Amino acid sequence: MLVGVSTKSTKNQHSRKAINPNPKFNAPKREKNPRKFVEKITERAQGFTSLPIFKLIIAQAKQDGKIKRYPVQDRLNAIDALLPAVCFHYDALMERSNASVSTLAAQCELATKTVVENTFVNSISRARRGLVYLKKIGLIEYSSKPCQVTGGRFSSDINLTDLFFEAIDVSKAAVEAEKVSKVSDANRKRAKQGLPKLFREELVKNAWEFMKTRFIEYRIKRKAQGEKKAQALRDKERNRAEIKAIVTAQIQKEIITNKFPADLRKAQAEIERRTNERMKLSRSKLTKMYSPAAA
């Protein structure tokens, strides 16, 4: 049996035991050493649920009606893996952890694969439930915003709260000093590039815009890859003549709508190029991997 893989069908079955009962955060390697502030909060977040203050936080949350009972051991283990990961990716200037839930789940050994109808299905629900619980007891802020361009949602915003910093004995002054230090470092880099210095608010705005632009470009690229994969699966049963006829019809529509120049040689060359590309993709290992026979 593969590690982290359940062979039981999930339909009408709810296991009380986690697939990986003892997850651990595996810090990724970085070209540059992490900032001292990040190292400090990551170290102090280790084994957080075993600290006496955690029980006080739980008691306060129960009194406020945010939770009903003390978390089970599997949830505690997930929290112990998630909190150092959130701290490791924390950016004090942007006030968020620069890692998606999928990334956190993978690095914390909380991403699982379940076999459903002979197909592997990835799941990060255990990481999500852990983050939702941390939000309930007030240790993090956890939300996501819709993306009007892609029609989906941006990566979740995960921010550490004042309660968390108080629990690990990090003062507000230390957090503010880290923000000032990051502003200085950012302006130092801009000065080397011959760019003018910016105020903190402008740097934060630029960082958010860069993050959103990169996210949108990535999602558009992934969507195009998915469309090509689906197209290749459909083309798997077609011969070259059929694919060429479909491509020719596409070029004709593009010429009519002025999306492609009305040049006979260019059109013929583009038809051959697209036909060859679709033939290669439809006969590649990728389509064999996703074919019904392989499943």
C-alpha positions in Angstrom: 0.0 0.0 0.0 1.3 3.4 -0.9 2.1 5.9 1.9 -0.7 8.5 2.2 -3.0 6.6 -0.1 -6.3 5.1 1.0 -7.7 2.2 -1.0 -11.1 2.3 0.6 -14.0 3.9 -1.2 -15.1 7.1 0.4 -18.7 6.7 -0.5 -20.9 6.4 2.6 -17.8 5.7 4.7 -16.3 8.1 7.2 -13.1 7.0 8.8 -12.3 8.2 12.4 -8.6 7.7 11.8 -6.4 10.0 9.7 -4.4 8.4 6.9 -1.3 10.1 8.2 -1.7 10.4 12.0 1.7 12.1 12.5 2.2 14.8 9.9 5.4 16.9 10.0 6.3 20.1 8.3 9.2 19.6 5.8 10.7 23.0 5.1 11.6 23.5 1.5 15.1 24.5 0.5 15.7 28.1 -0.3 18.5 29.8 -2.2 18.7 32.5 0.5 18.6 32.0 4.2 15.2 32.9 5.8 14.9 36.1 7.7 15.7 36.1 11.4 12.2 37.1 12.2 10.8 34.2 10.2 13.2 31.7 11.8 12.2 32.9 15.3 8.5 32.6 14.8 8.8 29.3 13.0 10.9 27.8 15.8 8.5 29.1 18.5 5.5 27.6 16.6 7.0 24.1 16.9 4.8 21.9 19.2 2.4 24.8 19.8 -0.4 22.6 21.0 1.7 21.2 23.8 2.2 24.7 25.3 0.1 25.6 28.3 -1.1 28.8 26.6 -2.8 26.8 23.9 -5.1 25.2 26.4 -6.0 28.7 27.7 -6.8 29.8 24.1 -9.0 26.8 23.7 -10.8 27.5 27.0 -11.4 31.2 25.9 -12.7 30.0 22.6 -15.1 27.6 24.3 -16.3 30.3 26.6 -17.0 32.6 23.7 -19.0 29.9 21.9 -16.5 29.6 19.0 -15.9 25.9 19.6 -17.7 23.2 21.6 -15.0 20.8 22.6 -11.2 20.2 22.8 -9.8 19.1 19.4 -9.0 15.4 18.9 -5.4 14.3 18.7 -5.4 14.1 14.8 -6.5 17.7 14.7 -3.7 18.7 17.2 -1.1 16.9 15.1 -2.3 18.7 12.0 -2.1 22.1 13.8 1.4 21.3 15.0 2.4 20.8 11.3 0.5 23.7 9.9 1.5 26.5 12.2 5.3 26.3 11.5 4.5 26.1 7.8 2.4 29.3 7.9 5.2 31.0 9.9 7.9 29.8 7.5 6.1 31.5 4.5 5.0 34.5 6.5 5.6 38.0 5.0 5.2 40.7 7.7 5.0 43.5 5.1 2.1 42.0 3.2 0.7 40.5 6.4 0.1 37.1 4.8 1.6 33.7 4.4 2.9 33.5 0.8 1.9 29.8 0.3 -1.4 28.3 -1.0 -3.3 25.8 1.0 -2.2 23.1 -1.5 1.4 24.0 -0.9 1.0 23.9 2.9 -0.8 20.6 2.7 2.0 19.0 0.6 4.8 20.3 2.8 3.0 19.2 6.0 2.2 15.7 4.7 -1.5 16.5 4.9 -2.3 16.1 1.2 -3.7 12.6 0.6 -4.6 10.5 -2.4 -7.7 8.4 -2.3 -8.6 5.7 -4.8 -12.1 6.3 -6.1 -13.3 4.1 -9.0 -9.7 3.2 -9.9 -8.6 6.8 -10.1 -6.4 8.8 -7.7 -8.1 11.9 -6.2 -6.0 14.5 -4.4 -7.4 15.9 -1.2 -6.3 18.8 1.0 -9.4 18.8 3.2 -7.5 17.9 6.3 -5.3 21.0 5.9 -8.4 23.1 5.2 -10.1 21.9 8.3 -7.0 22.6 10.4 -6.8 26.2 9.1 -10.5 26.7 9.7 -10.1 25.5 13.3 -7.1 27.9 13.8 -9.4 30.7 12.4 -12.1 29.8 14.9 -9.9 30.0 17.9 -8.4 33.3 16.7 -4.8 32.3 15.8 -5.0 33.1 12.1 -7.1 35.0 9.6 -8.2 32.8 6.7 -10.1 34.0 3.7 -10.1 34.1 -0.1 -11.2 36.7 -2.7 -12.9 36.0 -6.1 -10.9 36.6 -9.3 -13.0 38.4 -11.9 -10.6 37.4 -14.7 -10.4 33.7 -14.3 -13.8 33.2 -12.7 -12.3 31.4 -9.7 -10.7 32.6 -6.5 -7.3 33.9 -5.6 -5.1 31.8 -3.3 -6.3 31.9 0.3 -5.0 34.8 2.4 -3.6 33.4 5.7 -2.4 35.9 8.2 -1.2 35.5 11.8 -3.1 37.4 14.4 -2.0 39.5 17.4 -3.2 36.6 19.6 -0.8 34.2 18.0 2.2 36.6 18.3 1.3 37.2 21.9 1.1 33.4 22.5 4.6 32.9 21.2 5.9 35.9 23.1 6.6 38.2 20.0 5.8 41.8 20.7 4.0 44.2 18.4 7.3 46.2 18.3 9.1 43.2 16.9 6.5 42.8 14.2 6.7 46.5 13.3 10.5 46.3 13.3 10.3 43.5 10.8 8.0 45.5 8.5 10.4 48.5 8.7 13.3 46.2 7.9 11.5 44.7 4.9 10.7 48.2 3.6 14.4 49.2 3.9 15.5 46.0 2.0 12.9 46.6 -0.8 14.0 50.2 -1.3 17.7 49.1 -1.2 17.0 46.7 -4.1 15.1 49.4 -6.0 18.0 51.8 -5.5 20.4 49.2 -7.1 18.0 49.0 -10.1 18.0 52.8 -10.4 14.4 53.1 -9.2 13.1 55.7 -6.7 12.2 54.7 -3.1 8.6 54.0 -2.2 6.6 54.3 1.0 5.4 51.2 2.7 1.8 51.5 1.4 3.1 51.7 -2.2 5.4 48.7 -1.7 2.5 46.6 -0.3 0.3 47.7 -3.2 2.9 46.7 -5.8 3.5 43.4 -4.1 -0.3 42.6 -4.1 -0.5 43.6 -7.8 2.5 41.4 -8.7 1.0 38.4 -6.8 -2.4 38.8 -8.5 -0.8 39.2 -12.0 1.3 36.1 -11.4 -1.7 34.1 -10.2 -3.9 35.1 -13.2 -1.1 34.3 -15.7 -0.5 30.9 -14.0 -4.3 30.0 -14.0 -4.7 31.1 -17.7 -1.6 28.9 -18.6 -3.0 26.0 -16.6 -6.4 26.4 -18.3 -4.8 26.3 -21.7 -2.9 23.2 -20.8 -6.1 21.5 -19.6 -7.9 22.4 -22.8 -5.1 21.0 -24.8 -5.1 17.8 -22.8 -8.9 17.4 -23.2 -8.5 18.1 -26.9 -5.8 15.5 -27.2 -8.0 12.9 -25.5 -10.8 13.7 -28.1 -8.3 13.5 -31.0 -7.0 10.1 -29.8 -9.8 8.4 -31.8 -9.4 10.6 -34.9 -7.1 10.1 -37.8 -4.9 12.8 -39.4 -7.5 13.7 -42.1 -10.2 14.3 -39.6 -8.0 16.4 -37.4 -6.8 18.4 -40.4 -10.5 19.0 -41.4 -11.3 20.4 -37.9 -8.2 22.6 -37.9 -9.1 23.9 -41.4 -12.5 24.9 -40.2 -11.0 26.7 -37.2 -8.7 28.7 -39.5 -11.6 29.6 -41.8 -13.5 31.0 -38.8 -10.5 33.0 -37.6 -10.0 34.5 -41.1 -13.6 35.6 -41.2 -13.4 37.2 -37.7 -10.0 38.9 -38.6 -8.2 36.8 -36.0 -5.9 35.4 -38.6 -4.5 37.2 -41.7 -6.1 36.4 -45.1 -2.9 34.9 -46.5 -3.1 31.6 -48.3 0.5 30.4 -47.6 0.4 31.5 -43.9 -3.0 29.7 -43.5 -1.7 26.5 -45.1 1.4 26.6 -42.9 -0.6 27.2 -39.8 -3.0 24.3 -40.7 0.0 22.0 -41.0 1.5 23.2 -37.8 -1.6 22.8 -35.7 -2.4 19.4 -37.3 1.1 18.2 -36.4 0.8 19.5 -32.9 -2.5 17.9 -32.3 -1.3 14.6 -33.8 1.7 14.5 -31.5 -0.3 15.3 -28.4 -3.1 12.8 -29.2 -0.5 10.0 -29.6 1.7 11.0 -26.6 2.1 9.1 -23.3 -0.2 11.6 -21.7 -3.3 10.4 -23.5 -2.4 6.8 -22.8 -2.1 7.6 -19.1 -5.7 9.1 -19.1 -7.3 6.7 -21.4 -10.2 4.5 -20.1 -8.1 1.4 -20.7 -5.3 2.7 -18.5 -7.8 3.6 -15.7 
